[in-house]
Amino acid sequence: MRQGYQHLKVLRTQVNLYYFWEKRWFFIALAVGAVLLSLPQPEGLSRAGMIMLSMSAVVTILFITQPVPLPAVALLIIIGQVLLVGVDSTQVAKNLMTDSVLFIMGSLMLAVAVVSQKLDKRIAWFIVQFTGTRTFNVCFGISAVCGLLASFIGEHTVAAMMLPVGITLISLTSQNPARIKNLAALILFSIVFGCTTAGIGTPSGGARNAIMIGYWQEFFYNPAVRNTDRYLVDYATWMLYGYPLFLAQLLFVTPILYFTFRPERKDLARAIAKLRMQIQMDGPMTPDNWLTIVLFGLIMLGWITLSQDIGMGTVALIGTTAFLVTGLVRWEDINSGVNWGVVLLYAAAISLGVEMKVTGAAEWVANSVLDIFAPLGLSHGLGLLAGVALLTAGVANTMAPGAAVAVLGPIVLKMAAASGEDPLVVGFITAFASATAYLAVASSPASTIVFSSGYLKIGDFLKVGWRMAITSLTLLLLLSHFLWPHFSDWR
Amino acid sequence: MLSIFKRRNADEKPEKPAAAKASPHEREAERTLGELRERRRKRFRILACIDGTDEALENVRFAARLGASDECDIILLYVRPIDHGLASGGLQVRVARQNMLDWGIELPGVRDLRKAVEVLKEEGISPDEWPISSAHTDVWGDPLGDNKIEYQQEESGRSVVLKLKTAPDPASGILDQYELGPYNLIIVGEPSRWRGEFKSVFDAGVVQKVTMLAPCSVLVVRKGSLSKSGFFICTDGTARSLNTVKRAAVLAHTVDSPITLYSAARELKGRAAARENVENAKAILERMGIEVDRTRVGIGEPAEQIIRHGSGHQVIVVSDEGRSRFERIFKGSVAYAVVRGARTSVLNVR
């Protein structure tokens, strides 16, 4: 016994146990997967479905805890589908590259291209032209303009562009940011919530939207069945559902922020005068600036009019190519500005979702969740929508909204089908609710980017996040109940 | 491949294959590095960690006061977590940072390190009058990487270093920085909440992780403790705690702070032994030429007694028992209980 203990001691001096400790969540995730696989097969679930379910559980743990680089999780999904489920590798590769993934890739490249054009000062100039100098009005102007732009070019793009505008306003107001903490939070959160509330406005507002559009098509569209055309959701239809919600939320953003962070200065006259001077020193718009605006206008037009025929992803790629060909952006800048691992991750997550459907795992989970929801009155109607919204918002707070929609999408769509609800409505609820993850810094791209400025504290997100989340979810459910039924009739 | 599991000491280099002999340049670099480490070991090096909050500037103030002598180097560290692309939606945060730089806005760490230097100046250390050198290292594939500005006083060789470091998380960054040291003392601020021993196994905060894993002594600074005075040094009579007493007393003596020696007995019958512990410690310090202001003895649960009697002092000094986290779950630890529960700054000596 004693000798064994001494051997253990010697082993501990030789082996770096900290490696295992550091990667503990990876090993825990694998163990969870192994345990799930070894459980008796539940009734109604195929063996392949059970494997996919176990893989989804492992992937969710890895998404949340991130013990290994996220692209490695994507690779594990691909490997798992081939080795564990036995899906043909060519089929897995086909599942990886969909129009949604092309769109995510294209819009990220466009984001880098647009940010590098330095249009931010022009936008700032535009805002202060019509808002005047009162703090409330300036913040409303920032939220409104950030929102309008983010709804088309993505929240991460606008957050990256407008962050320096916000910080400049703060630093021009006081040399010591500690003295104007509330004002700093008010201005920066105006950018954050302007962007996040608008990300749902159009399909190009965020990756989650493209993922949901892809799922509708994959799950419900059948070219042989005529009335399944409604599941090919185009740009204008999305805007019909998303834009009223964005505009309704926008009305509440500034009052909630103003109430939460009572600013130390009610008027920003001096800061705005200095900002105007800085902007004027840049001189008039350059031809490159105009060309950028024209190109982006054409891309938006393409998304609205052509996406049904050639796909949103293709339009985004045409736009990126135009920026590269005209020399407005260098490939090197795009290459270093886009995290390609995330594109791979979204591709893998979507392919996982597709396999969840094919193997019947999504349907089985959907029925199981409905069984849990039923005693709570959440298995149909507004109750189901509220349950889905809360579930999505909760999951999105622990991982990125795109990842939450990729993981939950197949399940909630099958829940809709099983409960007799319209999958379009449930899908919209899921995509929109994923944007209400306001409690954590890493739960939205705009929050992460603005937080990186160092002016906000994690506690600030909690302080305002719950107010915004309750408001947004309430508005979402109200619109889904009172407004959306009219759209269904109309379509 | 299995080499990742092999345990190495901080200064131990991985073994080179026989075929790969070190080039003269490599040998020269290794020799220089060895000399640098040797030189650093002869100095008292304080690593003060800041995170951009006003409370963290107390850490800098503490570092300035404890490291007032010429034999001390002060390293101010700001750790910037590496960007997780998923959180920023696939757009690298560096795009936003570059945009900030184009507007002439300082990045967060730079701004905070500048503030920390101002605090040093208020405490009478003016490093910006000393010769300066800077270095940049690419790490974690991040172009911002690690940046270092070193101010070194020529006559005394004293350094003040500003370090902007990139790491997966702040705790790993601080612990990694130790490996580049070594350091005698790491100063961190009090966290907003402490997790219990069991919970910390799975999810320890930055300060708790550093306190648990740092190979050197850690000072956890609490707000308001700088307005108090005196070192409250605890001993239980063991060789380890007497060593702590000696080291802490030297530090207190250097900064001219009154010393209180304390020992707690669990029961009344242990009072004599506790009294003997403090008298022994006092005798040792007197032989070292260090005056002890007062000695005290308490009866009851040691951690509770130490917190009760020591919280009126500037620093409570406890000796780390060297228990692993699993041992702490089952046996507990007086040192960690004091670090967590005290209402003043606590120096956990290793």
Interface residues (C-beta under 8 A of the other chain):
Chain A: T13 Q14 V15 N16 L17 Y19 R24 F63 Q66 L70 I104 L108 A111 V112 V115 S116 K118 D120 G154 E155 H156 T157 A159 A160 M161 L163 P164 I167 T168 S171 A178 G206 A207 S336 G337 V338 N339 G341 V342 V343 L345 Y346 M399 A400 G402 A403 V441 A442 S443 S444 P445 T448 I449 S452 S453 G454 Y455 K457 G459
Chain B: I4 F5 K6 R7 R8 G52 T53 D54 D83 H84 G85 L86 A87 S88 G89 G90 L91 Q92 V93 R94 V95 A96 R97 N99 M100 D102 W103 I105 L107 P108 G109 R111 D112 P143 S192 F202
